[in-house]
Amino acid sequence: MKIDTKASGKVFFTGEYMALEGGKSIILSTPQEARVSIIENNKPHNIFRSSISNSSYPFMFNDDLNIAWLREDPEELGTILQQSIRKFKKTFTGKTISIDTSEFFFEKKKIGIGSSAAVSVAITLAFNKFYEMRLTPQKIIDYSIVTHRNAQNSKGSGFDVVASYEEARALSCRLTNSSKLEYNQVELPDDLIVIAVINDISVKTSEMIDKYQAGKEKHPSYFSKQAKKMKMELDYIHSFISKNDSNSILKHLMAYNDLLLGLDRKLNIGIFENHDEMIKLAENAGVFYKPSGSGGGDLGLLISNDRMRIEEVCPRLNSRGFNYFQV
């Protein structure tokens, strides 16, 4: 028996933070993939293997579905495995589970493109096959979201999980008033080029969301007005995507970004921290740049409908030691 599954990474094209407020966000899948495999090992215990450490971690289960690590605890990926086991409410013996997230790292530093969401999806897909559960696509998404949230100890939007599962180039996602997740595939204009730029700074999404929630509670009146403006810009972006109008999309992406910058300064979140060099580089090249996801410095996007300008800015990225890839 051998089971192999995979799920892709993601970046926020737009809608950061308003994803938690019912705003229409757009998520892009990335070429990077997390991979999970399950095989027999003919041992009296299970083995967990992770590409992060290149080590093996033997484990068994106790009576309340908790993993008992027989030697070291693999921490982050082990926590995702534990939460998935709790969701499925089933155990096993004599199996080796391997999780490969090597594509989500560059020079031993994790890229902020949703590796934990991708692992949550891939491991849910693997256990669905292993236990022959025949879960519906919606159930797979639901199981993956619960696994991801519990592992991260955070209540994110779940959009990253949906994007990892669907693997469409672009998804429009929103949370309804009843917290139901709605999504559908959208087509970005062919002339719109998106380049993800990797920074050296690593941040924890859960910590950024905590800062956001604290600031929101401290400035409720300001937040209410600012969020209304931001969600309106997201509506405009969606409208012009449907019209295949890249110029208007860029105009309203910039407007949303300016509002996000104002929100960041007022709520003291740190979304734009460590992005100054890239912002200046992009401005000098006549290309729009924005932080992606929770912000804080680990990832940003260059977006343009002018291929010549993108081709001009890429050598500048190389000369300054930035790594990048097209989304």
C-alpha positions as CSV (number, residue, x, y, z in Angstrom):
1,M,0.0,0.0,0.0
2,K,1.2,3.5,-0.9
3,I,-0.8,6.7,-0.8
4,D,0.5,9.9,-2.4
5,T,-1.2,13.3,-2.2
6,K,-0.3,16.9,-2.9
7,A,-1.6,20.5,-2.5
8,S,-0.4,23.8,-3.8
9,G,0.7,27.0,-2.1
10,K,-1.1,30.3,-2.4
11,V,-0.7,34.1,-2.3
12,F,-3.2,36.9,-1.7
13,F,-3.6,38.9,-4.8
14,T,-5.8,41.3,-2.8
15,G,-8.2,41.4,0.1
16,E,-5.8,40.9,3.0
17,Y,-7.4,41.4,6.4
18,M,-10.8,42.2,4.8
19,A,-11.0,38.5,4.2
20,L,-12.0,38.3,7.9
21,E,-14.7,41.0,7.4
22,G,-16.7,39.6,4.5
23,G,-14.6,41.3,1.8
24,K,-14.1,39.7,-1.6
25,S,-10.6,38.5,-1.7
26,I,-8.7,37.0,-4.6
27,I,-6.2,34.1,-4.0
28,L,-3.7,32.8,-6.5
29,S,-2.2,29.3,-6.4
30,T,1.5,29.0,-6.7
31,P,3.7,26.4,-8.4
32,Q,5.0,25.0,-5.1
33,E,3.4,21.9,-3.7
34,A,3.3,20.1,-0.4
35,R,3.4,16.3,-0.6
36,V,2.2,13.6,1.8
37,S,2.7,9.9,1.5
38,I,1.6,6.9,3.6
39,I,3.3,3.5,3.4
40,E,3.5,0.3,5.4
41,N,6.6,-0.1,7.6
42,N,6.0,-3.5,9.3
43,K,7.0,-2.1,12.7
44,P,5.0,-2.1,16.0
45,H,4.9,1.7,15.9
46,N,4.4,4.5,13.3
47,I,7.1,6.7,11.8
48,F,6.7,10.4,10.8
49,R,9.2,11.9,8.4
50,S,9.6,15.5,7.6
51,S,11.6,17.3,4.9
52,I,12.2,20.2,7.3
53,S,14.6,18.1,9.5
54,N,15.3,15.0,7.3
55,S,14.7,13.1,10.5
56,S,12.4,10.2,11.5
57,Y,10.1,10.5,14.5
58,P,8.6,7.2,15.8
59,F,5.2,7.5,17.5
60,M,2.2,5.7,18.9
61,F,-1.3,6.7,20.0
62,N,-2.7,6.8,23.4
63,D,-6.4,6.2,24.3
64,D,-7.6,9.8,23.6
65,L,-6.2,10.0,20.1
66,N,-3.1,12.0,21.2
67,I,0.2,11.2,19.6
68,A,2.9,9.9,21.9
69,W,6.3,10.7,20.4
70,L,8.7,8.0,21.3
71,R,11.7,10.3,20.9
72,E,11.7,13.9,19.7
73,D,8.6,16.0,18.9
74,P,8.7,17.3,15.3
75,E,6.7,20.3,16.4
76,E,4.9,22.3,13.6
77,L,4.2,19.5,11.0
78,G,3.7,17.1,13.9
79,T,1.0,19.4,15.2
80,I,-0.8,19.3,11.9
81,L,-0.6,15.5,11.9
82,Q,-2.0,15.5,15.4
83,Q,-5.0,17.8,14.6
84,S,-5.8,15.8,11.4
85,I,-5.9,12.6,13.5
86,R,-8.3,14.2,16.0
87,K,-10.5,15.3,13.1
88,F,-10.7,11.9,11.6
89,K,-11.0,10.2,15.0
90,K,-9.1,7.1,13.8
91,T,-5.6,5.7,14.5
92,F,-3.3,3.2,12.9
93,T,-0.1,1.2,13.5
94,G,2.8,0.2,11.4
95,K,2.7,3.1,9.0
96,T,5.2,5.7,7.8
97,I,3.8,9.2,7.1
98,S,6.1,11.5,5.1
99,I,5.5,15.2,4.6
100,D,7.6,17.1,2.0
101,T,7.5,20.9,2.1
102,S,10.9,21.5,0.6
103,E,9.4,23.6,-2.2
104,F,8.2,26.1,0.4
105,F,11.7,26.9,1.5
106,F,14.4,28.9,-0.1
107,E,17.9,28.8,1.4
108,K,16.5,27.1,4.6
109,K,14.0,30.0,5.1
110,K,10.3,29.4,4.7
111,I,8.4,31.3,2.0
112,G,5.1,32.8,3.1
113,I,2.9,31.0,0.6
114,G,0.7,28.9,2.8
115,S,2.7,25.7,3.5
116,S,0.7,24.8,6.6
117,A,-2.6,25.2,4.7
118,A,-1.2,23.0,1.8
119,V,0.0,20.4,4.3
120,S,-3.4,20.4,6.0
121,V,-5.1,19.8,2.6
122,A,-2.6,17.1,1.5
123,I,-2.8,15.2,4.8
124,T,-6.6,15.3,4.7
125,L,-6.6,14.0,1.2
126,A,-4.2,11.2,2.3
127,F,-6.3,10.1,5.2
128,N,-9.5,10.3,3.2
129,K,-7.9,7.7,0.8
130,F,-6.3,5.7,3.6
131,Y,-9.5,5.3,5.6
132,E,-11.6,5.0,2.4
133,M,-13.9,7.7,3.7
134,R,-15.1,9.0,0.3
135,L,-15.5,12.6,1.7
136,T,-17.1,15.1,-0.5
137,P,-15.0,18.0,-1.8
138,Q,-16.7,20.3,0.7
139,K,-16.1,17.9,3.6
140,I,-12.4,17.7,2.6
141,I,-12.2,21.5,2.7
142,D,-14.0,21.6,6.1
143,Y,-11.7,18.9,7.6
144,S,-8.7,20.8,6.2
145,I,-9.8,24.1,7.6
146,V,-10.4,22.7,11.1
147,T,-7.0,20.9,11.0
148,H,-5.3,24.1,9.9
149,R,-7.0,26.4,12.4
150,N,-6.4,24.1,15.3
151,A,-2.7,23.5,14.4
152,Q,-2.2,27.3,14.0
153,N,-4.3,28.2,17.1
154,S,-5.9,30.8,14.9
155,K,-9.2,31.6,13.3
156,G,-8.1,32.6,9.8
157,S,-10.5,33.0,6.8
158,G,-9.8,29.5,5.4
159,F,-9.2,31.0,2.0
160,D,-5.7,29.6,1.8
161,V,-7.0,26.1,2.4
162,V,-9.6,26.5,-0.4
163,A,-6.9,27.7,-2.8
164,S,-4.7,24.8,-1.9
165,Y,-7.5,22.3,-2.6
166,E,-8.9,23.8,-5.7
167,E,-5.5,24.6,-7.4
168,A,-7.2,27.1,-9.7
169,R,-5.0,30.0,-10.8
170,A,-7.3,32.5,-9.2
171,L,-10.2,32.2,-6.8
172,S,-12.6,34.8,-5.5
173,C,-13.4,34.1,-1.9
174,R,-15.6,35.7,0.8
175,L,-17.1,34.9,4.2
176,T,-20.9,35.5,4.4
177,N,-22.5,37.1,7.5
178,S,-23.1,33.5,8.8
179,S,-19.4,32.8,8.4
180,K,-20.0,30.5,5.5
181,L,-17.2,30.4,3.0
182,E,-18.2,31.2,-0.6
183,Y,-15.7,30.9,-3.5
184,N,-15.6,30.7,-7.3
185,Q,-12.9,30.6,-10.0
186,V,-12.1,33.9,-11.8
187,E,-10.0,34.6,-14.8
188,L,-7.4,37.4,-14.5
189,P,-6.7,39.3,-17.7
190,D,-4.0,37.6,-19.8
191,D,-1.8,40.8,-19.8
192,L,-1.7,41.0,-16.0
193,I,1.7,39.7,-14.8
194,V,2.2,38.7,-11.1
195,I,5.7,38.2,-9.7
196,A,6.1,37.0,-6.1
197,V,9.2,38.4,-4.4
198,I,10.7,36.6,-1.5
199,N,12.2,38.6,1.4
200,D,14.5,37.4,4.2
201,I,12.0,38.2,7.0
202,S,9.8,35.5,8.5
203,V,6.6,36.3,10.3
204,K,3.8,34.3,11.9
205,T,0.4,34.9,10.5
206,S,-1.3,34.2,13.8
207,E,0.7,36.9,15.5
208,M,-0.2,39.4,12.8
209,I,-3.9,38.6,13.1
210,D,-3.7,39.0,16.8
211,K,-2.3,42.6,16.3
212,Y,-5.0,43.3,13.8
213,Q,-7.8,42.2,16.1
214,A,-6.3,44.2,19.0
215,G,-6.1,47.3,16.9
216,K,-9.6,46.8,15.6
217,E,-10.9,46.7,19.1
218,K,-8.9,49.8,20.1
219,H,-10.2,51.9,17.2
220,P,-13.7,50.6,16.4
221,S,-15.0,53.8,14.8
222,Y,-12.0,54.3,12.5
223,F,-12.0,50.6,11.6
224,S,-15.6,50.6,10.6
225,K,-15.2,53.5,8.2
226,Q,-11.9,52.2,6.8
227,A,-13.1,48.7,6.3
228,K,-16.2,50.0,4.4
229,K,-13.9,51.8,2.0
230,M,-11.6,48.8,1.6
231,K,-14.4,46.4,0.8
232,M,-15.8,48.9,-1.8
233,E,-12.4,48.8,-3.5
234,L,-12.5,45.0,-3.5
235,D,-15.9,45.2,-5.2
236,Y,-14.5,47.4,-7.9
237,I,-11.6,45.0,-8.5
238,H,-14.0,42.1,-8.9
239,S,-16.1,44.2,-11.3
240,F,-13.2,45.0,-13.5
241,I,-11.9,41.4,-13.5
242,S,-15.2,40.4,-15.0
243,K,-14.7,43.1,-17.6
244,N,-11.1,42.0,-18.3
245,D,-9.9,45.5,-17.7
246,S,-6.4,45.3,-16.3
247,N,-5.8,49.1,-16.1
248,S,-8.8,49.6,-13.8
249,I,-7.8,46.5,-11.8
250,L,-4.4,48.0,-11.1
251,K,-6.0,51.4,-10.3
252,H,-8.2,49.9,-7.6
253,L,-5.5,47.5,-6.4
254,M,-3.4,50.6,-5.6
255,A,-6.4,52.3,-3.9
256,Y,-6.9,49.2,-1.7
257,N,-3.2,49.1,-0.9
258,D,-3.2,52.8,0.1
259,L,-6.2,52.1,2.4
260,L,-4.4,49.1,3.9
261,L,-1.4,51.2,4.6
262,G,-3.6,53.7,6.5
263,L,-5.1,50.8,8.4
264,D,-1.7,49.4,9.2
265,R,-0.4,52.7,10.6
266,K,-3.5,53.4,12.7
267,L,-3.8,49.8,14.1
268,N,0.0,49.4,14.4
269,I,0.0,45.9,12.8
270,G,3.3,46.0,10.9
271,I,2.0,44.9,7.5
272,F,4.3,47.1,5.6
273,E,7.4,46.6,7.8
274,N,10.5,45.5,5.9
275,H,8.9,46.2,2.5
276,D,10.5,49.7,2.0
277,E,13.3,48.7,-0.3
278,M,10.9,46.8,-2.6
279,I,8.4,49.6,-2.6
280,K,11.1,52.1,-3.7
281,L,12.5,49.7,-6.3
282,A,9.0,49.1,-7.8
283,E,8.2,52.8,-7.8
284,N,11.4,53.6,-9.7
285,A,10.6,50.9,-12.3
286,G,6.9,52.1,-12.7
287,V,5.6,48.8,-11.3
288,F,3.0,48.3,-8.6
289,Y,4.2,46.4,-5.5
290,K,2.2,45.3,-2.5
291,P,2.8,43.0,0.6
292,S,0.9,39.7,0.2
293,G,-0.9,37.9,3.0
294,S,-0.4,39.0,6.6
295,G,2.5,41.2,5.6
296,G,5.5,41.9,7.8
297,G,8.2,41.4,5.2
298,D,8.3,37.8,4.0
299,L,6.5,38.1,0.7
300,G,5.3,40.8,-1.7
301,L,3.9,40.9,-5.2
302,L,4.9,42.9,-8.3
303,I,1.9,43.4,-10.5
304,S,1.8,45.0,-14.0
305,N,0.2,44.8,-17.4
306,D,3.4,46.1,-19.0
307,R,5.7,43.2,-19.8
308,M,8.6,45.4,-20.7
309,R,8.6,47.0,-17.3
310,I,8.5,43.6,-15.6
311,E,11.4,42.5,-17.7
312,E,13.3,45.6,-16.7
313,V,12.7,45.2,-13.0
314,C,13.7,41.5,-12.8
315,P,17.5,42.2,-13.3
316,R,17.2,44.8,-10.5
317,L,15.8,42.2,-8.2
318,N,18.7,39.9,-9.2
319,S,21.3,42.6,-8.5
320,R,19.9,43.2,-5.0
321,G,19.7,39.6,-4.1
322,F,15.9,39.2,-4.1
323,N,14.5,35.9,-5.2
324,Y,11.3,35.7,-7.1
325,F,8.9,33.5,-9.2
326,Q,6.0,34.1,-11.5
327,V,2.5,33.2,-10.1
